[in-house]
């Protein structure tokens, strides 16, 4: 298994000057990012397929164990504040439970039945999207989750670092960044973990874009929870509607902190029409604006 193999290049690393060791580790991290590029098409396919399920009301379910599980959850928890994704539509299935976030539960990763039990408890359905992450590609807990997801008809996406692994084969869409041996043999929190984080960053962001939660590169569905984010929301409305920040702040206040609604207010829609436009457009702001103006916006080049 590549991620567990020993690379003789690093056999004397404990004797190297610290600066040399750090430089070599950085080089390895950069190679891990590069290993993601061959999987761009697979990531895009996964994002499109996931968005279809989620736009129909499905949930995002992240499954993993150990480092891979913690990286998966790190990705998941950002979707609420960044894109306003409802937290009741994100499910964490972690070997050893939530306590494993701060205290490793290494033996739990061998329990495939536990994954099936957790997924059964949340009533996994064919509307859901299950993302299983495992560097080895064969972790029993994660593999059990993928197989259960297949049984329930959910979209299953496997993120791994060893080619032709059981999880990659079992998942409906397999994504494998071949990161090879680690600088410290078997320490998959390094290269493998970096590649996993990059893949999940790309995948979840692409999903949110396809779900209409990004407009012109702006976070138009973000949750406003502090002054900094309030100021950002005002700036977004100001930029999109081409109005002063003072007017944008007023529109945001009238919209009860909902950025998309505030933008439509600023463009001239009243409350009833703004809400109907968003409802009829499945929350996709670009479509709502097109309908407001009664014309097709230029989606290809990004112009209105």
N, C-alpha and C positions, 0 to 999 in steps of 0.2 A: 504494500500500500504506500503510495508516494508520500503522503503526508506524515507517515511514520518512519520513513527511510532516513538513514544517516548520510550526510554529505561530508565527505572527508575534507572538503575545502575549509570547513569550520572546526576541524578537530583540535586546533591549537588556539581557539578564540579566547580561552581563559588566560592565555599568556600574552595576548596582543595588547598594545597600548589602547586605552579606553577609546580614544578618538578614532582609531582604526576600526575597532569593533563596532562603534556607533555608525561609522560611515558604511561599513559592510551591511549592517542591519537595515540602514536606510535604503541601500541599493536593493536589498531583498524586498522591502516594502513596495518600492516602485515597480518591481517586477510583478508583484501580486496585483497591482492595479492594472498593469498591462495585460495580465492574464484574463481580464474580464472582456476585453475587446472582441475576441472571437464569439462571444455569447450575446452580442448586441441584438441580433435578429431573434434569438430565443427570448430575451428579456422583453422585446417589443411584442412578440406574439403573446407572451404571458400577460403583459399589461393590457392589451386589447381584449383578450378573453376574460380577464378578471373584471375589467370595467363593465363589460356587458352584463355580468352576473350582479355586480354591485349596483348598477343603475336600475336593475330590476328588484332591488331590495335585499340583496344578499349581504353576508357578513365577511369580514376578513378574519381568518383564523391562522394564527402563527403557532407552529409546533417545533419544539427543539429541546435539546438537552445540553447542559454544561455551557461552555463558552458560546456555542452556536445558538442555544436558546436565549441566552442573555442578549446577544447581538440582535436577534430577531425581535425581542421585546423592546429593545432600545429604539428600533425602527418604528414599531407599532405605536408606542406612546407619543411619538411626535406628530402623528397624523391629526390628533384632536386640536392642539393649539395652532398648528401650522395651517391646516386646511379645514378646520371645523368639522372633521369627520366625527360622527356620533360615537362616543365611547361604548355605547351599548351595541354597536355593530363591529366591535373589535374584540376578539377572544384570544386569550393567552393560554396555551397548553404547554406547560413547562414540566419537564421531568423533575420530580421532587417538589412540585408546587411552587408558589411564589417565594417561599423561604429560600429556595435555591438561587434566588437573585443575589443574595448576600452571603450565603453559606453553601458551598458546593455540596451537591448530593450525587456523587459520581456513580454510585451503584444503581440509582434510579433510572439511568439511561438504558439499562438492560431489560427494563420492564415494558414490553410491548403492550401487554394487557392494560397497563395503567393508562396509556395513551388512548386506547379504545374506550376505556371507561370514562375518561374525561370528555371525550368527544361525544359519547352517547349521552352524557349528562347535559350537554348544551343543545341536544337535539339537532345535530348537524344535518343539513339538507342539501339538495341539489342546487339550491340557490347560492350556496356559500363558496368561498374561495379559501383553500387551505394551502398555506405556504410552509413547507417543511425544510428545515435547515440543518445540515450535518456535514462537517468537513470530511469525515470518512466515507459518507454516502451509504453507510450500512448500520448506523445506530439503531438498535431494535425499537426504542421508544418512538423515534421519528419515523422509521419505516412502518411501524404499526399504525401510526397516525395517517400516513399516506395511503396505506392499504384500506383503512377504514373509510377514509374520504372517498376513495374510488368506489367502495361498496355502496356508499350513500349517494353517489352521483355528483359529489362536489367537484369543482375544478381543483385539481391537485398540481402544485408547482414544487419541484424539488430543487434546492440550491445546495450544491455539493462541490468538493474540491478533488475528488478522485474519479477519473473517467470510468465509464461502464459499470458504475456501482449499482447496487440494488435499488437505492432510492431514485437515482436518475432514471433507471429503467421502469420503475413502478409508477412514477409520477406521469401525469398526462403531458406536462411540459417539464423537461429536465434542463437545468442550467448548471453547467460545470465549468468553473474557473480552475484550470489545472495549475495550481501554485507550486507543486512539487515539494521537495524536502524543506524543512524549516531550518533556520540558522541554529536553533536549539531543537534538536530532533524531537518531533512529536508535540512541540509547543504550538498547537494550531491556533492559539489566540493571536499569533503573529501574522504570517503571510496569509494563511487560510482565512483568518478572522477579518483581516483587512479587505480581502476580495469579497467576502460575504457582505460586509458593510457597504461596499461600493455597489454590489448587485442590488441589495435591498434599497439603497438610496435611489438608484435608477428606477427600479421596479415600482416602488410605492409612489414616487414622484410622477412617473409616467401614468400610473393608474389615476392619480388625483387630477392630472391634466385632462385625461380622457373622460373623467367624471365631471368636468366643467368647473373645477375648483381653482383654476388658474385662468386669468384673462390678461393677455398681453404681458405675460411674465410676472403678474402681480398676484399676491395671495388674497383674492377677493372673498374667501370664505374663512379667513383666520379668526380665531377667538380673541377678542379684545379683553385682556385681563390685567393690564397695567398701563401706566402713562405712556411708556415707549410705544406700545402697540396701538394705543389710541392715536398717538401722533402719526404712526405709520398708516393707520386706516384713513385718517384725514388726508394725508398726502396722496393715498391711492385714489380717493374720490376726486380730489382736486385735479390730479393728473388725467384721469379717465374722462371726467366731465368738462375739463378745461375751465375750471372756476377757481376763485380765490380759496385759500385755506379756511378763511373765516366762513365763507358760504358752505364749504365742504363740511366743516365741523357742525354747522347747523343742520345740514342734510343728514349727517350721521346720527345726530341727536334725535331728529324726527323719526329716523328709521330704527330707533331703539338699539343702535349699535350694530345693525346688520349692514355690512358694506355694500352688498349687491343692491339691496333695496335703496340705500342711500344714494348710490350712483344713479339709479332710475329716477329717484326724486329730483336729483340735481339736473337730470336731463329733461325734466318737465312732467314726468308721470305722477299722478296722485297715488295715494296709498292703495286704493282698490286696484287700480290698473297695474301698479308695480307688482303687487302680490300675485295678480292673475298672470302677468307676463312671465314671472319666474316659475309659477306652478305649471303653466302650459309648456314651458321650456325645460322642464325637469331640472330646474335650478341652474341651467347653463346660461351665464350672463350674456355671452356673445349672441346666442339665439334670441334671448329676451330683447336685446338692443335692436337686433334686426327687425323683430316684430314690432317694436315700438315705432321705429321709423318707417315700417311698411316696405322694407326693401331688403335685399340680400346683401349683407356685408361681404367684403372681399376676404374670405377666410384664408385663401391661399397665401396672400402677401401680408395679411395682418392689418389691412386698412379698413376703415369703416366707410 
